[in-house]
Amino acid sequence: MTGTDDTVAEDALFVLTAVLLTPAQFPSVLGDDYVAACAALGLEPYAEGYGLVLGQDSGGARWTVVVEDVSLVAVAISSWDCGMEYDLSPDDRSVVCALPGWPLALAVAAPGVPEPHDPSPDPDGEGPAPLTPPDTDVWGPAQRRLGADEIALQWTTWRERTNDGAAFGGSEEPAAESDGRAGETLTQEAQDGDGSEAEPSGSGQHPGVRKALEEARAYIGSPPPPGRIRSAFAPGGARMLRADGPGWSLVARTDDIAFILLDEVPGEVMAVGRGPRLPGLLKSLDELAVRPA
């Protein structure tokens, strides 16, 4: 196994988990799109993608091993998701590099080894800084993207917090609800669906919502980098959309409403009603989106 530290080549790696790094699926904490996510790890954004294997060496040090065998990692993840055991042991020839640290927070550790910790620094001072998960005590792009990921995973729960879709019907006045967690609220935005008919002053609509939707619409004429728009399965023949841009994240179902999170509004989730223009926007974004194989 080759990598940034030769000790990893001579030491066993106790695998804890793995994630995909492809145009259709990648850890959102790393960037707004696949190209940015690869750049965060110093990787070339090859269309085939990579697998990221997170584990510890025998001394307990955290390592993220990048492999080219995407199919092997995908099979392992699918097996684990089904509650099946799977021994993920990538061939050394598929290893691209080993990076110190983990980009994601893990609540597990390898048994029989010291507690997880960063590897010792490169004595020459030339190695990369250890990867670290985002600080959950602050709000920024990574936290905003993680929030959008959570909404996509828990769509039904978040959808119920909009007080039922009928609440979008005759008013442009927003209604804020607490979601029960400190610092997070759900704000119901104007029914028009893209801000084109609602005036920010007086309607209560945050101007960042209009800006985000305008930038999302601009993607239709000028497609963004791969992974900036992603589409996944949703019940009832719909698709779950994730789109990101400078300072904003959008999550939506093609048959329903959209939610927007902004860097400039910490911890707040803004719902955009299904007005006359939103369905067309979501349909067009879905046509541009990359999808899991």
C-alpha positions as CSV (number, residue, x, y, z in Angstrom):
1,M,0.0,0.0,0.0
2,T,1.5,3.3,-1.1
3,G,0.7,6.6,0.5
4,T,1.8,9.8,2.1
5,D,3.5,7.9,5.0
6,D,5.4,4.7,4.3
7,T,4.4,3.2,7.7
8,V,0.9,2.6,6.4
9,A,2.4,0.3,3.7
10,E,3.9,-1.9,6.4
11,D,1.0,-1.9,8.8
12,A,-2.4,-3.5,8.9
13,L,-5.4,-1.1,8.4
14,F,-8.4,-2.0,10.5
15,V,-11.3,-0.9,8.3
16,L,-14.1,0.9,10.1
17,T,-16.2,2.2,7.2
18,A,-16.0,3.4,3.6
19,V,-17.7,5.9,1.4
20,L,-17.8,6.6,-2.4
21,L,-16.2,9.6,-4.0
22,T,-17.9,9.7,-7.4
23,P,-19.7,12.5,-9.4
24,A,-23.0,11.0,-8.2
25,Q,-22.1,10.3,-4.6
26,F,-19.4,12.0,-2.4
27,P,-19.1,13.3,1.1
28,S,-20.7,16.8,1.0
29,V,-18.4,18.0,3.7
30,L,-15.6,18.1,1.1
31,G,-17.2,20.5,-1.4
32,D,-20.2,21.7,-3.4
33,D,-19.4,19.3,-6.3
34,Y,-17.3,16.3,-7.2
35,V,-14.4,18.4,-8.6
36,A,-14.2,20.4,-5.4
37,A,-14.4,17.3,-3.3
38,C,-11.5,15.7,-5.1
39,A,-9.5,19.0,-4.8
40,A,-10.0,18.9,-1.1
41,L,-8.2,15.5,-1.0
42,G,-5.6,16.4,-3.6
43,L,-7.0,14.0,-6.2
44,E,-7.7,14.3,-9.9
45,P,-11.4,14.3,-10.6
46,Y,-11.5,11.2,-12.8
47,A,-15.0,10.3,-14.0
48,E,-14.7,6.8,-12.6
49,G,-14.3,8.1,-9.1
50,Y,-12.7,6.6,-6.0
51,G,-13.5,4.7,-2.9
52,L,-12.5,6.1,0.5
53,V,-11.7,3.5,3.1
54,L,-11.5,4.9,6.7
55,G,-9.7,2.9,9.4
56,Q,-6.9,2.8,12.0
57,D,-3.5,1.3,12.0
58,S,-2.2,-0.9,14.8
59,G,-1.1,2.1,16.7
60,G,-4.7,3.6,16.6
61,A,-3.8,6.3,14.1
62,R,-6.6,7.5,11.7
63,W,-6.1,7.0,8.0
64,T,-8.2,7.5,4.9
65,V,-7.1,5.2,2.1
66,V,-8.1,6.2,-1.4
67,V,-8.6,3.3,-3.8
68,E,-9.6,3.1,-7.5
69,D,-11.7,0.0,-7.1
70,V,-15.0,1.8,-6.8
71,S,-17.1,-1.4,-7.4
72,L,-15.4,-3.2,-4.5
73,V,-16.2,-0.4,-2.1
74,A,-19.8,-0.1,-3.4
75,V,-20.4,-3.8,-2.8
76,A,-19.0,-3.5,0.7
77,I,-21.2,-0.5,1.5
78,S,-24.3,-2.2,0.1
79,S,-23.5,-5.3,2.2
80,W,-23.1,-3.4,5.4
81,D,-26.3,-1.4,4.7
82,C,-28.1,-4.8,4.6
83,G,-26.6,-5.9,7.8
84,M,-24.2,-8.4,6.2
85,E,-20.6,-8.9,7.0
86,Y,-18.1,-8.0,4.3
87,D,-14.3,-8.1,4.5
88,L,-13.2,-5.0,2.6
89,S,-9.6,-5.6,1.6
90,P,-8.6,-3.6,-1.5
91,D,-5.8,-4.9,-3.5
92,D,-2.6,-2.9,-2.9
93,R,-2.5,-2.2,-6.7
94,S,-5.7,-0.3,-6.5
95,V,-4.5,2.0,-3.7
96,V,-4.0,5.6,-4.9
97,C,-2.8,7.1,-1.6
98,A,-3.2,7.0,2.2
99,L,-4.1,10.3,3.8
100,P,-3.8,11.0,7.5
101,G,-7.0,11.6,9.5
102,W,-10.6,11.2,8.6
103,P,-12.8,13.7,6.8
104,L,-15.9,12.4,8.6
105,A,-16.7,12.0,12.2
106,L,-16.9,8.4,13.3
107,A,-18.4,7.1,16.5
108,V,-16.7,3.7,16.3
109,A,-13.1,2.6,16.7
110,A,-11.1,-0.6,16.0
111,P,-11.1,-3.0,19.0
112,G,-7.8,-3.8,20.7
113,V,-5.9,-0.8,19.4
114,P,-5.3,2.7,21.1
115,E,-8.0,5.4,20.8
116,P,-8.2,7.1,17.4
117,H,-5.7,9.8,17.0
118,D,-3.9,11.7,14.2
119,P,-0.7,10.0,12.9
120,S,2.6,11.5,13.8
121,P,3.6,14.5,11.6
122,D,5.9,13.9,8.7
123,P,9.4,14.6,10.1
124,D,10.2,16.5,6.9
125,G,7.1,18.6,7.3
126,E,6.1,17.9,3.7
127,G,3.0,15.7,4.3
128,P,-0.5,16.9,4.2
129,A,-2.3,18.1,7.4
130,P,-4.6,15.4,8.8
131,L,-8.1,15.4,7.6
132,T,-10.6,16.5,10.2
133,P,-14.4,16.5,10.2
134,P,-16.2,19.9,10.3
135,D,-16.8,21.6,13.6
136,T,-20.4,21.2,14.5
137,D,-20.3,24.2,16.8
138,V,-20.0,26.7,13.9
139,W,-22.0,27.3,10.8
140,G,-20.5,27.4,7.4
141,P,-20.5,25.7,3.9
142,A,-19.8,22.2,5.2
143,Q,-22.5,22.4,7.9
144,R,-24.9,23.8,5.4
145,R,-24.3,20.9,3.0
146,L,-24.6,18.4,5.9
147,G,-27.9,20.0,6.8
148,A,-29.2,19.5,3.3
149,D,-28.0,15.9,3.4
150,E,-30.0,15.3,6.5
151,I,-33.2,16.8,5.0
152,A,-32.8,14.5,2.0
153,L,-32.5,11.5,4.3
154,Q,-35.3,12.5,6.6
155,W,-37.6,14.1,4.0
156,T,-40.9,13.0,5.5
157,T,-40.0,14.4,8.9
158,W,-38.9,17.7,7.6
159,R,-41.9,17.9,5.2
160,E,-44.3,17.5,8.1
161,R,-42.7,20.5,9.7
162,T,-44.1,22.8,7.0
163,N,-47.6,22.4,8.5
164,D,-48.9,20.5,5.5
165,G,-48.6,21.7,1.9
166,A,-51.9,23.5,2.0
167,A,-50.2,26.1,4.2
168,F,-48.4,27.4,1.2
169,G,-51.7,28.3,-0.5
170,G,-52.8,31.9,-0.1
171,S,-50.2,33.8,1.8
172,E,-46.8,35.2,1.1
173,E,-46.1,35.7,4.8
174,P,-43.5,33.3,6.1
175,A,-44.3,31.2,9.2
176,A,-41.3,30.1,11.3
177,E,-41.4,26.9,13.4
178,S,-38.8,25.6,15.8
179,D,-37.7,22.1,14.9
180,G,-36.9,21.4,18.6
181,R,-33.1,21.8,18.3
182,A,-31.2,24.9,19.4
183,G,-30.4,27.3,16.7
184,E,-32.4,25.6,14.0
185,T,-35.7,26.8,12.6
186,L,-37.9,26.0,9.6
187,T,-39.1,29.1,7.7
188,Q,-42.0,28.7,5.2
189,E,-41.3,30.9,2.2
190,A,-43.6,32.4,-0.4
191,Q,-45.9,30.1,-2.4
192,D,-44.8,31.4,-5.8
193,G,-41.9,28.8,-5.7
194,D,-39.0,31.0,-6.9
195,G,-39.5,34.4,-5.5
196,S,-40.4,36.0,-8.8
197,E,-43.8,37.3,-7.7
198,A,-43.0,38.0,-4.1
199,E,-41.3,41.2,-2.9
200,P,-38.6,40.5,-0.3
201,S,-39.6,43.6,1.6
202,G,-42.9,43.0,3.3
203,S,-43.2,39.4,2.3
204,G,-40.6,38.2,4.8
205,Q,-38.8,36.2,2.2
206,H,-35.1,36.2,2.6
207,P,-33.4,37.6,-0.5
208,G,-30.9,34.8,-0.4
209,V,-33.7,32.4,-1.4
210,R,-34.4,34.3,-4.6
211,K,-30.7,34.5,-5.3
212,A,-30.2,30.7,-4.8
213,L,-33.2,29.9,-7.1
214,E,-31.9,32.3,-9.8
215,E,-28.5,30.7,-9.6
216,A,-30.0,27.2,-9.8
217,R,-32.0,28.2,-12.8
218,A,-28.8,29.5,-14.4
219,Y,-27.4,26.0,-14.3
220,I,-29.9,25.0,-17.0
221,G,-28.2,27.2,-19.6
222,S,-24.7,26.8,-18.2
223,P,-24.3,23.3,-16.6
224,P,-22.1,23.4,-13.5
225,P,-19.3,21.0,-12.6
226,P,-20.2,17.3,-12.1
227,G,-21.9,16.6,-8.8
228,R,-23.2,20.1,-8.3
229,I,-26.6,18.7,-9.1
230,R,-27.4,15.1,-8.0
231,S,-30.5,13.0,-8.3
232,A,-31.5,10.0,-6.3
233,F,-34.5,7.6,-6.0
234,A,-37.6,8.8,-4.1
235,P,-40.9,6.9,-3.5
236,G,-43.7,7.2,-6.0
237,G,-41.6,7.5,-9.1
238,A,-40.2,10.9,-8.0
239,R,-36.6,11.9,-7.7
240,M,-34.7,13.5,-4.7
241,L,-32.7,16.4,-5.9
242,R,-29.6,17.9,-4.3
243,A,-28.1,21.1,-5.7
244,D,-25.4,23.4,-4.3
245,G,-24.0,26.7,-5.2
246,P,-21.9,29.5,-3.6
247,G,-23.4,29.9,-0.2
248,W,-26.6,27.8,-0.7
249,S,-27.9,24.3,-0.8
250,L,-31.2,23.1,-2.2
251,V,-32.9,19.8,-1.6
252,A,-36.2,18.9,-3.2
253,R,-38.5,16.2,-4.5
254,T,-39.5,16.6,-8.1
255,D,-43.1,16.0,-7.1
256,D,-43.1,18.3,-4.1
257,I,-41.6,21.4,-2.6
258,A,-38.0,22.5,-2.0
259,F,-35.9,23.4,1.0
260,I,-33.0,25.9,0.9
261,L,-30.2,26.5,3.4
262,L,-27.9,29.5,3.3
263,D,-24.5,30.2,4.7
264,E,-25.7,33.7,5.7
265,V,-28.6,32.3,7.8
266,P,-27.1,29.9,10.3
267,G,-29.1,26.8,11.2
268,E,-32.3,27.9,9.3
269,V,-34.1,25.8,6.8
270,M,-36.4,27.7,4.3
271,A,-39.2,25.9,2.5
272,V,-40.2,27.1,-1.0
273,G,-43.7,26.3,-2.0
274,R,-44.7,24.5,-5.2
275,G,-45.8,27.5,-7.2
276,P,-46.1,27.8,-11.0
277,R,-42.3,27.8,-11.8
278,L,-40.8,25.4,-9.3
279,P,-42.0,22.2,-11.0
280,G,-40.3,23.2,-14.2
281,L,-37.1,24.2,-12.5
282,L,-36.9,20.9,-10.6
283,K,-37.6,18.9,-13.8
284,S,-34.8,20.7,-15.7
285,L,-32.4,20.3,-12.8
286,D,-33.2,16.6,-12.7
287,E,-32.4,16.2,-16.4
288,L,-28.9,17.8,-15.7
289,A,-28.2,15.8,-12.6
290,V,-25.8,12.9,-12.3
291,R,-27.3,9.7,-10.9
292,P,-25.9,6.7,-9.0
293,A,-25.1,3.8,-11.3
